[in-house]
Amino acid sequence: MLKQFLSKLPRKSSKPDTIESPRRGSGNSSSSNSGDDGGGLQRTTSGTMVSIRSNATKRTSSVVFPSSVVAGIEPLLAFRDVPSSERLNLFISKLSLCNMVFDFTDPNKSTTEKDLKRVTLIELVDFLASCPPKFTESAMVAMCKMCENNLFRVFPPNYRSNSGGSENDDDEPMFDPAWPHLQIVYDLLLHFVTSSLLEAKVAKKYINHSFILRLLDLFDSEDPRERECLKTILHRIYGKFMVHRPFIRKSIGNVFYRFIFETERHNGIAELLEIFGSVISGFAVPLKEEHKIFLGRALVPLHKPKSLGVYFQQLSFCVTQFIEKEPKLALNVIRGLLKYWPITNTQKEVMLLSELEEIVEGINMGEFQKVMVPLFWRIGCCINSSHFQVAERALFFWNNDQIVNLIAHNRHVILPIIFPALERNIQCHWNQSVLNLSLNVRKLFTEMDDGLVVACHAHFKEEQANLSVAAEKRKETWEQLENAASLQPITGNTAVLVTVLPHFVHSLSTYIYILVGETVYMTSQIMFCALGFLRGKPHLSASI
């Protein structure tokens, strides 16, 4: 059947071992594929390799790949059937044959050609896995061109998730229908990059900045298998091509900046952070200013997006690596975390508390004292959280011996900040586990310094009493003001006071007045009446 199909194609004889590669159009893969005229190789019955060219019409490919010319493909000679001196030429010809891209959304379309291309790709992988000859520039060009045609593409809007990275584990990832071929191409690229026979000084002209940028664009793929392959390949490129290292770091930083400050939508942040985590481990000490700026401008603000849970583990590892390299950076990180602290997202609060504990555990006494006041003020707020997981995670700080040692040496500053939160939990927190933990923390402080606990408790009771007196006085003042206002006759330009039920009266902000008439006249009436009572001269209000 295959021979009958191929016999219908027009043939053009050529010299043996002639490579008929597709024409390269503009810089993007769409134009290069659309310019392909179906060039390929076919072996005749005599063993001579001739070029074939198909006049097949163009077909529309899947949303994943640009349009391409689909033509008949026949496997070339096996590598074992040609002399060693000709194997590199055969390698190039097979790469040229694999430049054709098919539609994978329809599994019944071009099945024979897809299978033949897959077999050819597997042969190329096996060839690179064995002992190939030293790569020439022609082989490098053919390899990069084949990867560009098969891998580089623009993801349509409907291909991306609307949420831009969800924290819901129940959301199933989208798998690319072309993955059976993409996986082999990625495996081929990985073998090519890691080959000891590839000279970085020569290959850097082809695996250049443009190639790396387009490789980074693929990290937005929703297929986790593709992102995993990209992570491995980009890390190997970073390790092999030292000349490209600053550019790769800068480009990854640009992806982070766009994600933080513009879109908050990207599928590959976790993988890029994982790459950067291994990069940070290789930084020399003392750190360059460039790396410190990256920590402050990219890694710390990455705690702000709502999808933090997707990449939190990798981000926390990167931050910890920086602090291990230079402990003084812990101050900037803690201040940054407090700056971007979530107000309503309790899951993020739990994550940031765990990261704070890991950071505080590793800093020295001097650095701790510089940041302990705002830090424990925030921890105190978390202790009083009505969400029991946040309160529990904050109270777990006292299970860490290193942190307890830091607290013990600075208890005269920390306990007055924390004690009111502990007492409020003991008095009225709804969760029994949080209540018990609060009691344990107060007991721990009592064992440290009983006199300080007694003084803090007395100060707390005094503050509570003062707050009660102030609230009662404020309530009485407003009641007098309400009564005085109710005695005034109602005219066309007089304010009407709506009485508020006592159980709604907590502060000045709980009063709502419905004002009728001229605004200026109304305001002067209320202010004049209030002034008379506050000065102890109710006759002023009576004279109005």
ZAMARGU-4260 file (C-alpha; in steps of 0.2 Angstrom, whole numbers, plus 5000, padded with zeros to 4 digits):
<rodrens>
0) 5000/5000/5000 | 5014/5012/5005 | 5023/5008/4988 | 5008/5012/4978 | 5006/5028/4987
5) 5024/5033/4984 | 5023/5028/4966 | 5010/5041/4963 | 5022/5055/4968 | 5032/5064/4955
10) 5051/5060/4957 | 5066/5070/4952 | 5082/5061/4951 | 5097/5068/4960 | 5115/5064/4965
15) 5117/5051/4979 | 5116/5057/4996 | 5109/5074/4991 | 5100/5082/5005 | 5084/5091/5000
20) 5079/5101/5016 | 5064/5112/5017 | 5067/5130/5013 | 5068/5142/5028 | 5057/5157/5028
25) 5055/5170/5041 | 5061/5169/5059 | 5045/5160/5065 | 5041/5142/5063 | 5024/5146/5055
30) 5033/5154/5040 | 5047/5141/5039 | 5034/5127/5038 | 5022/5135/5026 | 5037/5138/5014
35) 5041/5119/5015 | 5039/5112/4998 | 5039/5094/5004 | 5057/5090/5000 | 5063/5073/5006
40) 5073/5057/5002 | 5068/5040/4995 | 5079/5025/4992 | 5077/5017/4975 | 5077/4998/4972
45) 5095/4999/4968 | 5100/5007/4984 | 5103/5024/4977 | 5096/5039/4987 | 5086/5051/4977
50) 5076/5067/4981 | 5058/5067/4980 | 5047/5082/4979 | 5028/5082/4982 | 5015/5094/4974
55) 5003/5089/4988 | 4992/5103/4993 | 4994/5112/5010 | 4983/5106/5024 | 4978/5115/5040
60) 4987/5108/5055 | 4982/5107/5073 | 4981/5123/5085 | 4997/5117/5092 | 5008/5118/5076
65) 5008/5130/5062 | 5002/5124/5045 | 5014/5113/5035 | 5015/5104/5019 | 5011/5085/5021
70) 5020/5073/5010 | 5024/5055/5009 | 5039/5049/5019 | 5049/5034/5017 | 5062/5029/5030
75) 5080/5031/5024 | 5094/5019/5026 | 5098/5013/5043 | 5114/5019/5051 | 5121/5002/5052
80) 5119/5000/5033 | 5131/5014/5028 | 5149/5017/5031 | 5155/5027/5046 | 5161/5041/5035
85) 5143/5043/5028 | 5133/5042/5044 | 5134/5061/5048 | 5127/5064/5031 | 5113/5052/5034
90) 5110/5060/5051 | 5107/5077/5042 | 5096/5069/5029 | 5085/5061/5042 | 5084/5078/5052
95) 5078/5086/5036 | 5065/5073/5033 | 5058/5076/5051 | 5055/5094/5047 | 5038/5090/5042
100) 5024/5093/5054 | 5007/5084/5055 | 4990/5087/5062 | 4988/5077/5078 | 4971/5083/5082
105) 4964/5070/5070 | 4972/5053/5074 | 4966/5046/5058 | 4975/5059/5047 | 4992/5054/5039
110) 4994/5039/5051 | 5007/5031/5039 | 5017/5046/5038 | 5016/5050/5057 | 5022/5032/5060
115) 5037/5033/5048 | 5042/5050/5055 | 5041/5043/5073 | 5052/5028/5068 | 5065/5040/5060
120) 5065/5051/5076 | 5069/5035/5086 | 5083/5031/5075 | 5090/5048/5077 | 5089/5046/5096
125) 5098/5029/5096 | 5111/5036/5084 | 5115/5050/5097 | 5114/5039/5111 | 5128/5028/5103
130) 5145/5035/5098 | 5141/5047/5084 | 5155/5056/5075 | 5160/5074/5079 | 5146/5086/5074
135) 5149/5098/5060 | 5141/5115/5058 | 5129/5108/5045 | 5123/5095/5057 | 5121/5108/5070
140) 5111/5119/5058 | 5100/5104/5053 | 5097/5099/5071 | 5092/5117/5077 | 5081/5119/5062
145) 5072/5103/5065 | 5069/5108/5083 | 5062/5125/5078 | 5050/5117/5066 | 5044/5104/5078
150) 5044/5112/5095 | 5043/5131/5093 | 5025/5137/5092 | 5013/5150/5099 | 5000/5144/5111
155) 4983/5150/5106 | 4972/5158/5119 | 4960/5144/5121 | 4975/5132/5124 | 4979/5141/5140
160) 4970/5140/5156 | 4959/5155/5161 | 4965/5154/5179 | 4983/5156/5175 | 4990/5143/5187
165) 4977/5136/5199 | 4980/5129/5216 | 4966/5117/5215 | 4974/5099/5214 | 4958/5092/5206
170) 4961/5102/5190 | 4967/5090/5177 | 4982/5096/5166 | 4979/5098/5148 | 4990/5085/5138
175) 4996/5090/5120 | 4990/5078/5107 | 5006/5079/5098 | 5016/5073/5113 | 5021/5056/5106
180) 5032/5065/5093 | 5036/5080/5104 | 5044/5069/5117 | 5056/5061/5105 | 5061/5078/5098
185) 5064/5084/5116 | 5074/5068/5120 | 5084/5071/5104 | 5088/5089/5108 | 5093/5083/5126
190) 5105/5070/5119 | 5112/5083/5106 | 5115/5097/5120 | 5123/5085/5132 | 5134/5076/5119
195) 5153/5077/5123 | 5156/5079/5104 | 5146/5095/5103 | 5158/5110/5104 | 5150/5124/5114
200) 5161/5137/5105 | 5154/5132/5088 | 5136/5128/5094 | 5134/5144/5102 | 5131/5152/5085
205) 5115/5141/5083 | 5109/5138/5100 | 5109/5157/5102 | 5099/5170/5111 | 5084/5169/5099
210) 5084/5150/5102 | 5084/5152/5121 | 5070/5165/5121 | 5059/5154/5111 | 5063/5139/5122
215) 5058/5149/5137 | 5042/5154/5128 | 5037/5135/5128 | 5037/5135/5147 | 5020/5142/5146
220) 5014/5125/5140 | 5000/5117/5150 | 5007/5100/5147 | 5017/5096/5163 | 5027/5083/5153
225) 5033/5096/5141 | 5038/5108/5155 | 5048/5094/5163 | 5058/5091/5148 | 5061/5109/5145
230) 5067/5111/5163 | 5081/5098/5160 | 5086/5104/5143 | 5087/5123/5148 | 5097/5118/5164
235) 5109/5108/5153 | 5111/5123/5141 | 5115/5134/5156 | 5128/5122/5161 | 5137/5119/5144
240) 5136/5137/5137 | 5144/5148/5149 | 5143/5163/5137 | 5124/5162/5138 | 5122/5161/5157
245) 5120/5180/5160 | 5107/5181/5146 | 5097/5165/5153 | 5097/5173/5170 | 5091/5189/5164
250) 5078/5181/5153 | 5071/5171/5167 | 5070/5187/5177 | 5060/5195/5163 | 5047/5181/5164
255) 5045/5183/5182 | 5043/5202/5181 | 5030/5200/5168 | 5021/5187/5178 | 5022/5197/5194
260) 5018/5215/5188 | 5007/5211/5172 | 4998/5195/5169 | 4999/5184/5185 | 4997/5170/5172
265) 5010/5158/5168 | 5011/5139/5169 | 5030/5136/5171 | 5035/5147/5186 | 5038/5132/5196
270) 5050/5124/5184 | 5059/5140/5181 | 5062/5142/5199 | 5068/5125/5201 | 5081/5129/5187
275) 5086/5144/5196 | 5087/5135/5213 | 5101/5125/5206 | 5109/5140/5198 | 5109/5149/5215
280) 5118/5135/5223 | 5133/5138/5211 | 5135/5157/5215 | 5151/5162/5222 | 5152/5171/5239
285) 5151/5186/5242 | 5136/5187/5230 | 5137/5199/5216 | 5125/5215/5217 | 5116/5208/5202
290) 5110/5193/5212 | 5105/5203/5227 | 5094/5214/5216 | 5086/5199/5208 | 5082/5192/5225
295) 5074/5209/5230 | 5065/5213/5214 | 5060/5196/5208 | 5060/5182/5221 | 5052/5192/5236
300) 5038/5199/5225 | 5034/5182/5219 | 5026/5180/5236 | 5012/5192/5231 | 5002/5183/5217
305) 4987/5173/5222 | 4994/5157/5214 | 5008/5156/5226 | 5004/5139/5231 | 5008/5132/5214
310) 5027/5136/5215 | 5029/5140/5234 | 5041/5125/5237 | 5053/5130/5224 | 5052/5148/5228
315) 5055/5145/5247 | 5071/5134/5242 | 5078/5148/5231 | 5076/5161/5245 | 5084/5149/5258
320) 5098/5146/5246 | 5101/5165/5245 | 5101/5167/5264 | 5113/5152/5266 | 5125/5161/5255
325) 5123/5178/5263 | 5114/5178/5280 | 5112/5197/5281 | 5099/5195/5266 | 5087/5188/5279
330) 5082/5205/5285 | 5077/5211/5267 | 5067/5195/5265 | 5058/5196/5281 | 5053/5214/5278
335) 5048/5209/5260 | 5037/5195/5267 | 5029/5207/5279 | 5026/5220/5266 | 5017/5207/5254
340) 5008/5198/5269 | 4990/5193/5263 | 4975/5200/5272 | 4961/5188/5267 | 4970/5173/5260
345) 4973/5161/5275 | 4982/5147/5264 | 4995/5160/5259 | 4997/5165/5278 | 5000/5147/5283
350) 5014/5146/5269 | 5022/5162/5274 | 5022/5158/5292 | 5031/5141/5288 | 5044/5151/5277
355) 5047/5164/5291 | 5050/5150/5303 | 5063/5143/5292 | 5072/5160/5289 | 5071/5165/5308
360) 5078/5148/5313 | 5095/5152/5303 | 5098/5170/5308 | 5109/5177/5322 | 5105/5187/5337
365) 5110/5204/5330 | 5100/5202/5314 | 5085/5195/5324 | 5084/5210/5335 | 5083/5222/5320
370) 5067/5214/5314 | 5059/5206/5329 | 5046/5220/5333 | 5037/5220/5316 | 5039/5202/5315
375) 5031/5197/5331 | 5018/5210/5329 | 5012/5201/5313 | 5014/5184/5322 | 5003/5191/5336
380) 4989/5196/5323 | 4990/5178/5316 | 4989/5171/5334 | 4972/5180/5335 | 4966/5174/5318
385) 4949/5166/5318 | 4955/5153/5306 | 4962/5139/5317 | 4976/5134/5305 | 4984/5151/5304
390) 4983/5153/5323 | 4990/5135/5326 | 5004/5138/5313 | 5009/5155/5322 | 5009/5146/5339
395) 5020/5132/5332 | 5035/5145/5332 | 5037/5140/5351 | 5040/5122/5346 | 5056/5127/5338
400) 5071/5127/5351 | 5081/5139/5341 | 5067/5152/5339 | 5063/5150/5358 | 5081/5154/5362
405) 5080/5170/5352 | 5064/5174/5361 | 5070/5171/5378 | 5085/5183/5376 | 5073/5196/5370
410) 5057/5192/5380 | 5056/5210/5388 | 5052/5216/5370 | 5043/5202/5363 | 5031/5196/5377
415) 5022/5213/5379 | 5018/5212/5360 | 5012/5194/5361 | 5004/5193/5378 | 4987/5202/5373
420) 4985/5190/5358 | 4988/5175/5370 | 4976/5182/5383 | 4962/5185/5370 | 4964/5167/5363
425) 4963/5160/5381 | 4947/5170/5385 | 4937/5168/5369 | 4945/5158/5355 | 4933/5145/5348
430) 4945/5131/5344 | 4951/5121/5358 | 4968/5116/5350 | 4972/5135/5348 | 4966/5138/5366
435) 4978/5124/5373 | 4993/5130/5362 | 4990/5148/5369 | 4990/5141/5387 | 5006/5131/5383
440) 5015/5147/5376 | 5010/5157/5391 | 5016/5143/5403 | 5033/5144/5393 | 5034/5162/5396
445) 5030/5160/5414 | 5044/5148/5416 | 5056/5160/5408 | 5051/5175/5418 | 5036/5174/5430
450) 5038/5192/5435 | 5037/5199/5417 | 5021/5188/5414 | 5013/5195/5430 | 5017/5213/5424
455) 5011/5210/5407 | 4995/5203/5413 | 4992/5218/5425 | 4996/5230/5410 | 4983/5220/5399
460) 4970/5221/5412 | 4973/5239/5415 | 4972/5242/5396 | 4956/5232/5395 | 4948/5243/5409
465) 4953/5259/5401 | 4946/5253/5384 | 4930/5249/5394 | 4929/5266/5402 | 4932/5275/5386
470) 4919/5265/5377 | 4906/5268/5390 | 4910/5287/5391 | 4909/5288/5372 | 4892/5279/5373
475) 4886/5291/5386 | 4891/5306/5376 | 4883/5300/5360 | 4867/5296/5370 | 4867/5314/5377
480) 4870/5321/5359 | 4855/5310/5353 | 4843/5316/5367 | 4848/5334/5364 | 4845/5333/5345
485) 4828/5324/5348 | 4822/5340/5358 | 4825/5351/5343 | 4809/5356/5333 | 4808/5348/5315
490) 4808/5361/5302 | 4811/5361/5283 | 4830/5364/5286 | 4833/5354/5302 | 4842/5337/5302
495) 4832/5322/5306 | 4841/5310/5318 | 4837/5291/5316 | 4839/5282/5333 | 4850/5268/5332
500) 4847/5252/5343 | 4859/5251/5358 | 4866/5234/5353 | 4872/5242/5337 | 4881/5256/5345
505) 4900/5251/5347 | 4909/5267/5341 | 4907/5283/5331 | 4907/5273/5314 | 4891/5264/5319
510) 4880/5279/5318 | 4871/5283/5302 | 4862/5299/5300 | 4849/5303/5287 | 4851/5322/5284
515) 4837/5332/5276 | 4838/5350/5271 | 4853/5361/5267 | 4870/5352/5271 | 4878/5367/5279
520) 4864/5372/5290 | 4862/5354/5296 | 4881/5352/5300 | 4881/5368/5310 | 4866/5363/5321
525) 4874/5346/5326 | 4891/5353/5329 | 4884/5368/5339 | 4874/5355/5350 | 4888/5344/5353
530) 4899/5359/5358 | 4887/5364/5371 | 4887/5347/5380 | 4905/5344/5378 | 4908/5360/5387
535) 4896/5356/5401 | 4884/5370/5395 | 4867/5362/5390 | 4859/5379/5389 | 4868/5382/5373
540) 4858/5369/5364 | 4842/5374/5372 | 4844/5391/5365 | 4845/5385/5347
</rodrens>
